[in-house]
Amino acid sequence: MHVLMRVLNRTTAAALLVATCLAARPALAQKYGGVLQGVLLANPGSLSIPEELFFTVVPLTPMFNNLVVFDPLNSRASLDSVRPELAESWSWSADRKSLVFRLRQGVKFHDGQPLTSKDAKHTFDLGRGKGEPKLRISPRKDWFSNVEEIATDGDREVIFRLRRPQPSLVAMLATGYAAVYPAHIPVADWRTKAIGTGPFTLKEYKRDQYLVLEKNPEYWVPGRPYMNGIRYTVIRARPTRLAAFQAGHADLNFPLETPRPFMAALKQAAPNLKFAESPRLTFPAVFANPKVKPWDDRRMWQVLNLAIDREAFVKTVFQGGAVVGGANLPPPGGAWGLPKDRLMAIPGYAPDPDRKEKARQIMAALGYAADHPLKTKLVVRGDTQFNVDSAVWVVSQLKEVWIDAELTPKETATFFATLARREFALGVHSSGSATDDPDVTFYEHYACRSPRNYSDYCVEEMQKLYATQSEMFDPAQRMELVQSIDERLMRDVARVILGYLVDYNAMQSYVMNLVPHQGGYSYMRLQEVWLDK
């Protein structure tokens, strides 16, 4: 047995209490059976969650488990709502630099092999860029930059040894991105075979058509899942999805695909639908590539900041179904974001009727004019309508400050490859954070050399501040520093955040127990969902 002094922190105790309460909840006429009809906007990049983004994690989450998970019946995903999953408990060492997980006994992968500590170590070592063979890409590698070593003690104990304390690691391991994969399956096969420990197994996948999951009869949670299966159908066009709901061929919309304008259309076409409103950790943003002229000149970034009227964006593109925010989701939906009064004091956010004239003055100083505009290209993910809507609006705003941006839509896989290779001048994309914690926000979107830091914003002083806030266990002290960092990022125009989306989560009235979280990455396990029909 690994000899380590443990201190069970309040987060662990709260999670154990949540798990006990969930187990004790009476069955409120839950029904077994049925197949949930879901929709996909595009094909998953592959079936390897550690290497992929949003379009993969949502449909694959039901086939996997995490060490810990956010309570699926609590709409606020936070440290306080984390509960055990593959780990029956976890604890911190006295110096808060070792995090120990104790695994459950009797859990098996879909192929019958037992889960051991080796599987967790292998999964997260690869995710942080260690071990062999290497992942093709690890979008969340920076999440684990503070992990010095992942060790095991026997088959049931996994130890994350950290360079410094980092309370948020527990929350990051509770997101859908932290699925545990089998060590005995070659990494190349992760991309084509979804072998997990989750409530559903992969039955069939036909690219551009559908992904079919079926109930795992050997699932380790007694009495779960309720449903016999899930069928995701690829429906790229929003009007076609509208028709599918109207005809009763779709039970549940894809996360973030029920913005306020679409909700209004759905209400009229299919009045029996219900909607679950939730603020999201997803922010449409404009970013520039500093390796491409003239975007290597920071004055051009100030032009972008002044050209964009965020309040107008919320009112027009999303008809009020979004909120203006900074680097973190603002309150009340988010726990860490800047309050409105502080946000409104930042240039670009503050009400200013002369903002576009100030932008044109900068452009004139750089040699541009109404009859001599800057011609550039703006790339967008063309198979997601809300991204296209955002980009079209941005193009119209830029025209007013003498920037003639040609819209260049790309299919999802090509789009992300374009971003990764930095083969763009301007881009518009709705990035998301997997959980409402500054570590995810800062390290993934604003840290030097992070693949999702599309503007390549890199300030060493800020890197040190990210680390300082990360190790703070006192929430009040951490809040003060986090908000100072947030304000600095917005003043530096690290990227131009247009707003944070509100999702209205369309579903048929008979879909029960589906409780959306702020992040679209953490509530789609679906083992608690049942169909009342």
N, C-alpha and C positions, 0 to 999 in steps of 0.2 A: 504494500500500500504506500502510495506516495506520501512522504512525511512533509507536511506543510501546514503551518498554522493558518487556520481559516477564520475569517470574520464574515458571518452571514449578514449582508447589508440589507437595508430596508427594501431595496428593489427586489431582492430575491425573496424575502419574506412576503412581500405583497403579491409577487407572482404565484407563490405557492398557495396563498389564500385564494387568488382568483381561480386557480386550477381546482381547488377544493369546492368552491362555490359553483363552478361550471358543472362539476360531476354531480353536485347535489341538486341541480335545477330539475324540477319535475318535468316530465314529458308533456308538453302542451298540445296534445293531439297530433304530434308529428306523424306523418305518413311515410311509409317506405315505398320505394318504387319510382318509376318514371325516368325519363331522360330529359335533361335540361338542354334546350336549344339556344346556344350562344352564337355570337357572330365574331368574325375576325376581319379586320380591315386589310390585312396583308398576311403573307406567309411569315411564320417565324423564321428568323435568320438561320437558325439551326435548332436542334433540340438540346443544346448545351447552355443552360442558364448562366454559368460562370463566364461565358464568352459573349453573351448577348445583352440586348436591352429590352425595352418595354414590350415589344410585339412577341417576344419569346416568353418572358416571365409570366405574363397573364395566363395564357392557356396551359402552360406546363406546371404551374404551381400545384394543381390538384394531384400531381403524380409524385410529389416530393414532400419532405418534411425538413424542418430546421432543428437546430439544437434548442432554440427557444422561439416563441412566436407571439405576436400581438393577439390579445384576446379578440376572437372573431366577432364577438357580440358587443364590443365596445367601440363606439364610433371615433373615439380619440385614441389614436395609436401613440403611445409615449412609454417612457421607462416604467411608469406606474402600471401600465397595462400589459407588460410582458409576462408571459406564463411559460412553464416548461413544455417542451414537446419531446424531441428525441432525448434531451437531457431531462432527467427527473428532478435535478436540482443544480444550482451553481453557487459559487461563493468566491469572495475576494480574499487574498492573502492580507496579512496585517499591514504591509506596506503598499497595498493596492496596486501592485505591479504583476500579480499573477491572478488569472481568472480561471477557475477550475470547474469543469462540467462533469457531472456524474451521469452516464448514459443509462437508459432503461435496459432491462433484460428482455429477451424474447422478441425483439424487433427484427424483421426480415425484409430484405429487398424483394422486389417483385419476382426475381429469379430464384428465390428460396435461400439465398446466402444470408447469413446473419450480419446485422450491423455491429461494427466494432469501432473502437476509438481510431483505428487505422484509417477508416473511411473519412472521418471528420478531419483528421490531420492531412490526409491526401488532398481533400477538396480545398481546404483553406490555404495549404501551402502553395498549391497551383494558383489559387486566386491572388496570392500576394507575390507571384512571380518566382517562387522557389519550387524545387522538385523537378522531376522529369516524368513524361515529356512536357515541354512548355505548352501553355495555351496559345492559340493563334493571337489572341488579344485578351487582355484582362481589364475591362473598363473600370473595375472597382479596386484595382491594385492599390491605389492611394488610401483606401479605407484601412489597409493593414500595414501602412508604413511604420506604425508604432509597434508592431509585433516583432519581437526579437527572435522568438522561437515558438513553435507549437510542438509540444511533447505529449507523450502518452504514458500512462501507468496502468499496465494490464489492458484488458479489452474494453474496460468501461470508463476510463478516466482520460479526459483531454484537458491539457493545460496550455493556456495562452500566456506566454511570458512577455511582458511589455517593457519597453525602454522607460516609460513614464506612466503614471496613472492615466486611465482613459475610461471614464464611466460610460461614455456613449457606445462603446464597443458592444455592449449587451443589446442595445437598440438596433444597431446595424445588423447583428446576427439574427434579429427577429424579422427582417424584411424578406420578401419573396426572393430576393437576389442571393440569399444565404442558404439555399437548398444544399443538402448533403448528398453527394454523389458516391457511387460505389468505387472503391479502390481496385477491385478485381476486374473491372471493365476498362479496356483501353480507352484513353481519352478520345481517340478518333471516333470511337463508337458512341461516345456521349452525344455526338452531333446528330446521330441518326436513330439512337435507341434510348428512349426515356425510361431508364430503369431506376426507380426510386423506392422509397418506403411508404409512399403516400396512399391516400384513400382510393385513388383511381389508377388504373393501368392503361397503357397505350394499346388500343385495339387496331387502329388503322389511321394512316396519314397519307393523303393524296394532295400534293402541292397544288395550289391554286383552287382547290375544291373544298376539302374538309379535314378536320382532325377529330377522331372519335376516341373517347375514353370510356372505359367500363369499370364497374365497381370492383374493388380489390377484395375478394372474399376472405383473404387472410390478413386484413388490416388489423393493426395492433391495438386500435382504439375500439373497445367493445361497443357494438351497436351503431357504428359509423362505417361508411357514410349512409345517408338515408336514400339517396338516389341510385338508380341502377347504372347511370352513365351520364356523359356530357357529350354533345355533338357541337363542335364549332364549325360553322360554315363560313367560308371566305366570301364576303360581300363588300366589294371595294366602294361602290357608289352609295352615297348617302340616300338618294331617292329610292334605290332598291332596298336598302335597309328599312326605310320608312314603309315601303310596301310589304316587307316581310313581317313587320310588327302588326300592320293593319290586318293582314291575312291570318295572323296567329302562328306564323311559321318561325318566329323568333321570340324567345322568352326573356332574354337578358341582353342589353346592349353592351358594347365594349366600353371599358372605363374611358372617360373623357370624351365620349362620343355623343353625350346628350347635353350639349351646351344649351343655354337658355333659348336661342332661336329655334333649335331643333325640337326642344321640349314643347314649344308652342305648337309646332306643326304636328307633333305626335299626339298631343292632347286632342287636337281637332280630328285627326284621322282615326285614332284608336282610343276612345274615351275610357276604356276599361283598364288601360295601363296605369301603373302607379310610379311615383318618382321619389327618389331619396336624395335630397339636396345635401351636398357636402363640398366644403372648400377643398381645393387640391393644392398639393405641393408641385404644381406644374405651371411654368411661367413662359409664355411666348416672349421671345427676346430677339433683338437685333444684335449681331456681332460682326466685327470686321477682322480681316486677316492682316496683321501688321507686316507680313512678309510681302504684301502686294501693294504697290503704290496706287494712290496716294495715302493709303491707310496706315503707312508707317509714320505718318505725321499725326501726333496726338490731337492737333487742332481739328482734324477731320472727325475724330470721335466726339468732340464737343459739338460739332455740327449735328451729328446724329442725335445727340442728347437733346439739343434745343429744337430739332425738327419734329420730334415725336411728342404729341399731346396725349399723354397717358389717359387722362380722364375722358377725352374724346374717344379713344380706342375702346375703353370699357363700355361707353354708352352706345357706340355705333356697331362695332364688330360683334360684340357679345350682348348687346341690348341690356346692359346692366348685370350680366351674369359673370362678372369678374371683379377683382378688387385690385387697386393699385398697391404695390409693395416694393420693397427693396430686395436685398439678397436672400432674406428669409421671409417665409409666409407671415404676413402681418396678423396681429390679433383682430378679432377673437378666434379666428380659425387656427392661427399658429401661436406657438408658445414663445418664440424668440424674436419675431420681427419687430421692426421699428414702429412705434406708435405714430399716428397720423401727423401730429403736430411736429414731430421731429423729422419725419419724412418730407413734409411740405417745406421745410427750410433748406432743402438740398436743391441746387440749380438743376433745372430740367423737371423737377417735381413742383416747385413753387409756382403759383399762378403768375403768369407774366405775359401780357398781351403783346409784348415786343420780342418774344423769344425767336420767332422765325426771322424777324429783321436782324437780330443779333447773329443768327446763323448765316444769313446772306452776307453780312459784313465780313465774317470770317472767310466765306467763300470768295468774296471779292479780293480780299487780301492775298488769297492763294492763286488769283488769276482767273477765276471763273466768273460767269455772268449769265443773265437770263438767256442771251443768245449764244452763249458759249458754256453750256452745262458740262459737268463731269459725267462722262458716260461710263457706266460700270455694270456688272452683272450681280444679281441677287439670287442665290440658290435657296430652294425650299423643298421640303418633302412633299411631293405632289400627290401622294395617295392618302393624305389625311386632310380632310376638308378644312378643319379649323386652322391648320397651319397655312393652307393656301389663302383662306380668308384674311388671316393676319398679314401675310406677305403682300397681298394685293393692296391692302390699306396702307402699309408702310411705303410701298412704291408711290402711292398718291401723295403721301406726306413729303417724301424726299423731293418730289418734283417741285414743290413750293420753295425749296432752298437750292435749286439749280443742280440737283443730282438726278440724272436720267438713268434709273436702274432697270435693266432688262430682267424680267422674271424668268428664272430657269428651274422648272420643276424637275425633280428626279424621283424615281421609285425608291422605296425605303432602303434596300440593300445598297444601291448605288449612292444614295444620298449620304449615308453614314460613312461609306468608304471615301467619299469626296471630302467630308469633314476631317476624317482621320488623317488623310494625306495633305490636308490644308490646301486643297486645290480649288479655292474660291476667293472672291473678293469680299462680298457681303453675304450674310446668311440670315434667314429667319427660321427659328425652330422653337418648338415648345419643349424645352428641357424639363426634367423632373428630378426631384430628390426622393429617394426611397423611403426616408423617414424624416420627421420633423426634428432634426438635430443639427446644430451648426457644423459638427465635424463632417457630416455628409455634404452639406452645402459648400463649405469652404474648401475642403480637400478635393472634392470631385469637380467643382465648377470654377474655382479660382486659384488653385494651387499651381505652382510652377510645374510644367511638364505633364500635367494631368491630361489624358486624351480627350476629356470632355470640357476642358478649358479652351473653347474654340477660338477665343480671342487671344490666347497665349498671354494673358495678363500675368506678369511675374514680378513681384516686389519682395525682396528678401525680408524686409522689415515686417511685411504682412505674414510671411511664412512663420516667423517667430511668434507673432501674435496668435496665429491659428493654433500653434502648439501650446501656448500658454493657456488659452481658454479651454482647450481640450482636456487638460488634466485637472480642471477645477471641479471639485465635488460640491462646493457651496453654490447652489443655484443662483442666489442673488448676485454674488461676485461675478459669476460666469455671465449672467445676463448683461451686466454693465459693460463688460469687455466685448461681448458678442455684438451688442448694438453699436459700439464705437467702430468695430471692424466693418459692420454692415454699412454704416454711414460713409466710411472712407472708400469702400468699394464703389458705392454709387457716385460719390464725388469724383472718383478716378475714371468713371465710365468704363468699368471693367467689362460690362455689357449693358445694353439698354433694355431693361426689363419693362415690357409693355403692361404686364399685370399678372395676377394669379387667377386661374380659371376656377369657376364654380361648376361642378358637375351635378346633373340632376338625375343620373342613373336610372334610365328607363327600364322597367321590367313588367312582366305580366302580373296581374293581381294575385295569382296563385303561387308566385315565388316567395317563399317564406325564409326568414332568418338570414337574409343577406344584408349585412350592415357595412356600408362603404366606410373606408378610412380616408384621412387626408392624402395618403399616398396610394396611387393605384397599383402598388407593387406588393401589398401586404395583406389583402383580405380575400384573395381569390382561391383559397384552399378548397372551399365549398363543401367541406365535410359536415358542416352544420346546416346546410341549406336543404330544404325539402319542398316538395310540390304539393300544394293543397288542391288536388284534383284527382 
